[in-house]
Amino acid sequence: MTKFGCPIREGASSQPDAEALTFAGRSWNYGALDAEVRRWVAALEARGVGKGHRVCVLATNHAACVFLFWALGRVGAVLAPLNARLTRVELEPLAQDVEPGLTLALGTLRERLVGAEVLETFVAEASSDTCVELEEHEPRVVLFTSGTTGRPKGAVLTEGNFRASSRGSAANLGEHPAPRWLGTLPLFHVGGLAMLTRTAYEGGCLVLHERFDAETTSRAIDEEKVSHASLVATTLERVLDVRAGRRVPETFKLALIGGGPVPVPLLERARAVGLLALQTYGLTEACSQVTTERPSEADGRTAGAPLPGLEVRIVGERGEVRGPGQEGDIEVRGPTVMAGYWRRPEATREVLREGWLRTKDLGVLDARGRLTVLSRRTDLIVRGGENIYPAEVEAVLANHPSVQEAAVVGVADPRWGEVPVAFLALRVGQSRPVVEAMEAWCRQSLAGFKLPARFIWVDALPRNAMGKLERSSLRKAAED
């Protein structure tokens, strides 16, 4: 059985002077980061935290979160990061669920989490050389799903999951010595943790920001030699707006774009300034990326092929495997798939069958094995017996020059059962098109039954802390 040591300790031995982390104007090389982690290990040991114990953390991005993550690995304990945007009422059952041996929170958030100690001042003056080796199957994180439907579940992600995700991503993107990943995704999100671990495994540097800001992101690309970033379509557009046509420097290699399809005009804008934006598909239960466009083949038409080491298949309602061009449920198999849901055996059995993760997403593979994600099964709209995939309609709407972003949800209809309703945010500087103009635009690309029954203009689409669209809020608004 393969065992793994701490990559920070390994980096301190092999390249102690190489930069490993930057945050809020400070920098740590691998030697300095290792020294910090040793102090955090001592603090954990002083509190009796050891193998298998859980530690709840409530924080926005902070250097202390990085120190704690690697310290927990050295004592064999498990991190349970909580969403910093949740209320006290929402947080309490999540913390109770994992039964933590220790609860920490940033000072500004402490009042929201019962019994929390201040994260920033937890570190000890002493240091510890403890550094257990971890096997692939050992849990590293209990990461709660975003809970857009039902009670959040804690996905148990292992050491092997994070290692495999990093290997697969590196193999797909190509070798890049000491990558500098821009960390704007929250570290309570699987995408944020993927960047944290990936940079350490590859001997690179995490350029950590407290939160996303278009100006500081653009500045980091120009001045901090950032090579890689993870964004969503809306944040990519904000960065391009700030840059106002300025090309990105050669040190910036690419951006991974998650959160759904990217409008074609936006991809064209990015490539016009030298920014390679690769579409991806992933989920918490598969430790972030599942598929990603290959840099040499990216055309913006799909979410790419599975990462090396992963398998994706499309299955029908009876479980039969479907061929290229046939729509169905997306299933994933490979070493990045979670161990299961924390203390939810029935929910685990429902989604993990014979090694395959049932994502509950609908999609289709093309002849080259590239995935197009159509919708969540729960988001599928059935109008008079005809299936309507929101992503297909949203892509057409998002390509309209007056539309900043678009979302389509189904609402009950006495005649058709369900009809699609479109929510649209107006692009700055554009006038709002009349309904007839929007219908005409849609008819150029969509069958009549896919046309939205209504177009509702909003200032912005509602999203949760993970950047995921809150469709339930839109359905409620459409029904009111």
N, C-alpha and C positions, 0 to 999 in steps of 0.2 A: 504493500500500500504506500503510495507516494505521500510524503509529508513535506510541508512548506514552512519555511521560516518567515520572519518579518522582512519585507522588502526595504524598509527604512534602515534597519540594522545592516542589511546587505549593502545598501547604497553608502552607508557611513563607512563601511570597510573598503569598498572598491572605488568610490568617488566622493570622499567627504566634502570637498569644496564645491561640488556641483549644486546649483540652485534647485531646491526641491519644492518650495512653497513661497508664495508672496500673498500678503493680505494687508490692506489698510496702510500701505506705505512701508511695511516691514518685509524682510526677506529672511528665509532660513535655508541654509545649505543642508545637505544630507547629514553632516556631522552635527550641526546645531539642532536639526529636527529630531535626530536620534536622542540627543541629550534631553530635549523637552519630553519626548515620549517616555524615557526612563523615569522622569519625575512623576508623570501621570501614572505609570505602573505602580510606583511606590505608594501613591495616594490611594489607588484602588486596593492594593494589598492591605493597606492600613485599615481599610473599611471592610475587609473580609470578602471582597469581590474576587471570585475565582471561576474555574471552569464550569460552564453551563449557566452561570448566573446571568440575569438580564439587567440591563441598565437603560432606563428611559431617559430620553433627552428631548427637551423642547428648546429649539434655537433656530434663528436664522443663520445664514452662513457666517462662520467665525473660525479663526485659526484654532480655537480651543476644541472645536468639533473634530478637526483633523487629528490633533494630539490624542484625543480620547479614542477615536476609532482605532488607531494603531495600537494604543495601550491596551484596549480591550482584547484585541487579537493576541497580544503577548501573554495574557493571563487566561485565555480561552473563554472569555465571557462574550455575551451577545448584546449587540446594540439594538435598541428599539427606539428609533427616532420618530418623533411625533410632529404632525403638521402644525407649523407655527401660526397658521391662520385660523385654526379651530378655536372655539370658545371653551371656557372652563367646563361647561356642561358636556360638550362633545369629547373633550380630552379625558375626562375622568374614567369612563368605561374602558377606553383603550389602555390606559395605564393599569387599571385593575386586571385586565385580561392577561397581561404578560407577567404579573406578579413580580415587579422589579425588586432586586436587592438594593438598588440605589436609584434615586431620581434626581436629575440635574436639569437646570434651566438657566438661560441667560437672565441676568438680573432684571431686565426690563419685562420679561415674560413670566417671572417666577410666580406671581400671584395667580396665574391661570392653572397651575399644576400643584395639586395637593401634596405637601410634604417635600417639595423640591428644594434642593440646595443650589447655591449660586455656582453656575458652571465656571465662570471666569476665575474664581478664587479657589477652586477645588484642588488645584495642583499642590504637591508637597515640595518641601525644600530638599528632602533626601531624594535619592534615585535608586533604582532597582535594575539588576541585570536579568531578571526573569524574562524568558522569551520561549514559551512552549512552541513546539512545532504542531501545526494543524494538518489534519487529514482532510481529504477532499470533501468528505461527507459532513464535516463539522459545521454547525450553524455559525454564521457571522452576524446576520442581521434578521430581525423580524420587522418587515416593512409593511405597514398597513396600506391596503389599496385605497384609492381615493374615495370610495363610497358614494359614487354618483347614483348607484342603485343599491338599496339595502344597507345592512350594517357592514362597516369595513371589516375585512379579513386580513390577518397578518400573514403575509407570504414569508416563509422561512427560506432565506438565501444562504448558501453555504460558501465556504472557502473555494471549493471547486467551481461553483457557479461563477464567481467573480473572475477567477483565473481563466476559465474557458471563454468567458465573454471578452476579456481583454485579448486573448490569443486570436479569437475569431475576427475581432474588429481590426487588429493589426494586420492579419493576413489579408483581409479584404482591402484595406486602405493602402497597404504597401509600407515598406520599411521607412521609418523616419526616426533617426537617432535623437534621443532626448526630446520628445515632443513637449510643447508648452500648450497645455489645454486651458482654455478660458473657462473658469468655473462660475457661471451665472445661474445655473439651475440649482435649486435648493438641495442641500445635503440630506433632507428628509425625503427626497425623490430618488428613484432608482437611477435616473440619468445623472444626477449629481454624484451619487456614490460610484457610478461607473467611471466617471472622470477622475475621481479621487483615487480609486484603485488602479486604474489604467496607467496614470502617470507614474505611480510608484513602481509598478511591475516593469515598466519600460524605461525606468531611470530618468524620467522627465520631470517637469515642473508644473504644479497646479497653480495657475494664476487665479486666485480665489477672490470673487467680489461678493459683497454682502447680498446684493440683489442685482437684477438686470437693470441697466440704464443705458440707453442708446449712445449717449455722448461718451461715457466712460468705456463702453465696449469698443467703440470706434477708436478711441484713444489708445486702448490696450493693443488693438491690432496694429496701430501705427508705431507706438513707442515701446511696447513691452515684448515685442518679437513673438507674439502669440502665433502658434502654428495651426491650431485646431480649435473649433468651438462647436457647441451644440445649441441650436436655436429652434424656434418654431417659426411658422410663416410670418406671424405678426411681428415678432422681434427682428427677424431678418429684414423686413420692410422698414422698420424704424431705423435700423442701422444704415440701410441704404439711403434713407431720407437725410440722415445726418451727414453722410459722406458727400451727398450732392454731386455724384458723378466722379469723385476722386477714386482712382484705382487703389486696390489694396496692395501692400508691399509684397515682394516675392517671398518673404518669410512666412506669410499666411498661406497655408496649403488648402484648407477646405473647411466647410461647415456641414455638420450633420443636421438635417432638418426633420424633426419629428412632429407629432401632433396632427397628422392628416395630410392630404394632398396639398401641394403648393401650386398656386396659380401660375400658368405658363408665363404671363408677362413679368411676374416677379422673378422667376428663374432667369429670364432673359436679361432683366435689369442687373441681376447679380453677376452673370457671366460677362456682361458688358464692362464691368469694372474689375474683372479678373478674379471674381470670387466664385469658386467651385462649390455649389450647394448640392449635397447628395440627399435624396429622399430616403427615409428609413421607415421601418415598421417595428415596433417593439412593445413590450408590456412588462409590468413589474414581475409577474410570475415566471418570466424567461430572462430575468436579470438584464433588462434593457433591450438592446438590439436583437432582432430576429433576422430581418432582412435589411440590406442596404445596397444602394446603387454602387457599382464598381466605378472608381474614378475614370477609368478609360472608356467606359460604356455609358456613362450617365446621359440620359436624354430627357429626364423629368416625366416620363410617361408612366413609370411604375415605382414601387417602393424597393425595387431591386431583388436580387436573388438571396437565398439564405446565406448567412455567414458560414465560412468553412467550419465543418464539424457539426452543423445543424441540418435538420431535415424539416421541410414544410410540405404538407399535403392538403388537398381539398377533398372533403368527404360529403356525401349526400346524407339525407335524413335517415337512411337505414344503415349508415356507416360504410357504404361502398365508396371506394377511392375513385375520384373523378379525374378525368384527363385534362390536358391543356384546353383553355377556353371555356371550361365548364364551371359554373358557379357553385359554391357550397361553403361549408364551414372550414375555417382555417385551423389546422392542428400542427403542433410543433413538437419535435423530439430532439434531444441532444443534451450535452452536459451543462447547459445554462438553465435548464428547467428546474424550478424550485423543488425543495424536498417535500413541500406540502404547505397547508395552511395551519397556523399555530392553533393547536387544540381544537381543530375543526375536522375530525376524521371523515364525516359524511360529505362535507364540502370538498375535501381533498379527493375522495373517491369519485366524486361527480366530475372533476376536471382532469384527473390523471388516470388514464386507462392504458395499460400495457406500454407504459413509457411515453405515451402521447399526451400532450397538454391540449385540452379542448379550450380554445381561446374564446369561444362564443362570438367571434368576429366572422363576417362573411367576406369571401374574396374569390379570386380566380388567378390561376397561374397561366402564363403564356408558354409558348413552345420552348422558350429559352429558360424556363424555370423562374421567371421574374413574377413577383406578386403585385397584384392590384387589390387594395383593400376597399371593399364596397360599403360596409357598414357594420355596426354592432347588430347582432341578431335582434336585440331588443329595440333597435332603432329602425328596423325594416318597416316600411310603410306598405300596406296591402290595400290597393284602391280597386275595388270591384274585381278582386281576384288577381290583379296584376301587381307584381312586386316592383317597388320603387326603392332604389338605394339612395339615401340622402347624399352620400359622397359624390355620386354622379351629377346630381342636380346642383349641388354646391359648387362643384368645379366649373360648371357652365356659368353660374351666377358670378363667381369670383373673377372670371375673366372679363366681365363687363367693366369698361373704363371708369364707371361711376361708383363701383362697389369696392369698398375696402375689405370687407369680409362678409361671409354669408353662412347661414345655417338653415337647414330644412328639417322640420319635425312633422310628425303625423298627428292629426287631430280627428276625433270622431266625427262622422258624417252620416246622417240618416239614410242617404241614398247609396253612397259608395262604401260605407263602412269606415273608411279613413280617407283623408285627403292630405296632400302636402301643403304646408304653410312655410313660406320663406321669411326669415329675418335677415335684414340687410343693414350694414353700417356704411354710411356714405363716405366716399373718399374725399379728403380735404381738397377744396378748390373746385369740386365738381357740383353740378346742380342735380337735384333729384329727378330721375326719369319718371314719366307718367307710367301708369300700370300697363297701358297698351304697348309702350315701348319695351318694357321688361318682358311682356308675353311674347312679343315679336322676336326679341333676342333669344329667348328660350326655344322657340319653335324652330330656329335654325339648327339646333343640335339635339333636341329632345322630342320624343314621341308625345302626342297630345296628352295622354293620361299621366305623364310625368310632370306636366306644368303645375306650378304652385297655384292653389286656389286663391291665395292671398299673398301680398307682399307687404311686410311690416317693417318700417324703417326705425332703427334704434341708434342710440349714440355709440354703443359698443356691445358686443356679445358677452354674456356672462360666462366667466371661467372660474374654475376652482384654483387652489394654490399650485396644482400641478400643471396648470395651463390647459386643462381639459375643458371642453365645452360642457356647460351645464344644461343639457337638453331638457331635463325635467322642469327647469325654470321657464324655458321657452314654451314648452307645452302648456304649462299653467297660464302663461301670459296669452297664448293663442286662444285658450278656452274661456278666458275671462271676458 
